[in-house]
Amino acid sequence: LTSIYNIEELEKLDKNNKFFKTFLNELSILKNRNQFMNAITFMFYILHEREDDVEKKFYSQSLNNLAHNWKPFSNHYLCDLFLFHQLKELLVRQLCVPYHLNIEKTNRWTYKAKKTQMFTDLFIFDECRYLYDWMPTLDMLENNLNNIDMELSIRLILDSISKHTYYYNTDYFWGTSALDIHMKGFEGKIFKQRQKIILK
């Protein structure tokens, strides 16, 4: 979301060249830049929590019921609290089938082509369907709020996903650590050292 807003700011500076407007149009299924930005803004608005709870007027009845019964402070047995905006983010991702970067499986190389130093990376992404396909839908979650087994399963999977982005990207699943980031065997993941390829 932050990147989209940065592009919008660049678009304002780009009066004559229509590159950024064209780029945003291409991101939209309807090829409509304004519709795309409105949808992104609305999602950004819904995902955040405010002291005045003004975003709740856009909630469905099921989401309102979940918000009303959400008690993250009643059981504090893991590192971070599981806050309601994190659940909303999880529900949005369940619908949009995201890809999560696997830092451990990523490979990076560098080589010299004539006089220019070249760099290439192989990124591995995971759909994490073991989380999104298994997780109850919004309507079914209402009946599972007190299911400790389900909460622990979701929390431990979120912990694993967030360990891959902890040092690189705080845009999603921030603050979902179940175990300390420095605990042996559960450390935050970092990119491997770039391998040098010697061309003969």
N, C-alpha and C positions, 0 to 999 in steps of 0.2 A: 504493500500500500504506500509506503514511504516513497518508493521508486516511482510510482505512478504520479504522485503529487510533485515530485521533482521534475518529471517530464512536463507536467502542466505548467510549471514555472518557466521552464525553458521555452515552451510554446509561446508564452507571452512576450518573450524577448525576440522571438523569431517571426517578425511581422511579415516579411516578404516570402521567405522560404516556407512552404507548407509541409515540411517533413514531419514535424511533431503531430500536427493535426491528422495527417495521413496515417501515422503510426497508431494513434489512438483509435482511429476509425477501424483499422485492421484488427485491433484487439477486441472489438465489439462484434458479436454475432450478427447484429443488424446493420453493421457498418455505420454506426451512428455514434460519433464521439461523445455527444452530450448525454445520450442514454447510458453509455458505458460509464462515464464519470459520475452520473447520478447514482447508478447501481453500486459502484465502488464506494462512494461517499456514504450511501445508506448502510451498506454492510459495515463499514468502518464505525459508523455511529452506533449501530445496534450492538456491535461486539464490545464496546467500552462501557464501563460503569461510571456513573456520576453520582455525586452526593444527593442531587435533587431527584434522581431516578427518572428523569424525563424520558429516557429511552424506552421505559416500560409501556408507554402508551402505544408503542408499535408492536408489542409482544402479542403472540397468539394466546388463546386461553391456556393451552398446554404449557407454554413457556412461562406464563404468569404463575401458574400453579407450581411449576418447578422453582421459580424465583422465590415464591412465598415460603416454600418448604425447604429451601437450601440452607443448611446449617454447617458451614465449613469449620466452625470453632468447636463443635460438639465432640469430635474425635480428632485429636492432633497427635497422630502416632507416626507420621512420616516427616521428612525434612521440611517441605513446603506445604502450606495449606492449599487445598483444591478450591479455588475461587470460582464464582459463577461465570465470570467472563471467559475463563478457560474452558468451561463446559460448553458455552455458546460457540467458542472457536472450534471445538471438537465436533459439534453438531454441523456447523457450516462445512467443515472439511469432509464430513461423512457424505454430504450431498455432492461435493464438487470433485471428488476423487483426486486428491493431490499426490504429488510425488515428493518423497523426502530424500534428501541427500544422505548417502552413506559415506561418511568421511573415511572410515577405516578401509573401505574397498577402493577408494579413489587412488589412481596412480598418476604420477607427474614426471615428465621428462624434460630435459633440455639438451640441445645440440647446436653446434655451430655450422651454419650453412654458408660457405665461403667466408664472408666477413661478419655476417649478422648472427647474433645469438638468438636462437629460436626456442620457443616454449610450447609444450602441448600437455593437455590434461585429459584423462579419461575419468569422467564422473559416472558414478553408479547411483541410480535412484530406485527407491522402493515405494510401492503403492501402499504398503502397510495394511493390506486388506484383512490381515488377521485381527486388526483392531476395528476397522470401519465396518466390515461385514458382520462381525460378531457383536458389536456394540448395539444396544437397543435403540430404536428410533425415539424421537422426541416424545410421542404419546406413550410409548412403553416405559420410558424412563421414570415417569411419575410413580409407577408401582415398584421401582427398584432402588429408590433413594436410600433405603436402609439396608441394602444388600452389601455387606462388608466384603464378600468374595469378589463381587463385580467391581466395587470401588478399587480394591487392591490390584486387581488385574489391570484395570484401566490406568491406574496411577503408575504402575511399574512399566507398562508399555510407554506411557508418556515420558517417563523418566529416561527410558532408553532412547527415544526419538530426540528428546531435548539435549542429551549428552553429545549428539552429533553436531549440534548447531551452537552450543553454549559459547564458544569463543569466536563465532563468525557471524551470527545472525540472531538478533533478539526480537525479530518481528513476530515469531509464533512460538507457542508453548513455552514462553518465558515464565519462570517461577513454578515449574511443574516437577522439580526434583523430588524424588522419593528418598533417595540416598545422597549423601554428601558427594559433591563433584570431585573431591580429592580422595575418596575412599578407594582402597586398593581393589582393583577389578571392576570398578564402576566409575573410573575417571572420565572427565570430559575428553572427547576425541579431538585429535589434531591431525592435520595433513601430514602424510609421510614426506620425508626429505625428497626433494626433486633428484631423480637419477640422471646422471650425465651419460649421454650416448656419444661415443667417439666414432666419428665418421672417417673412414679410410679412403 
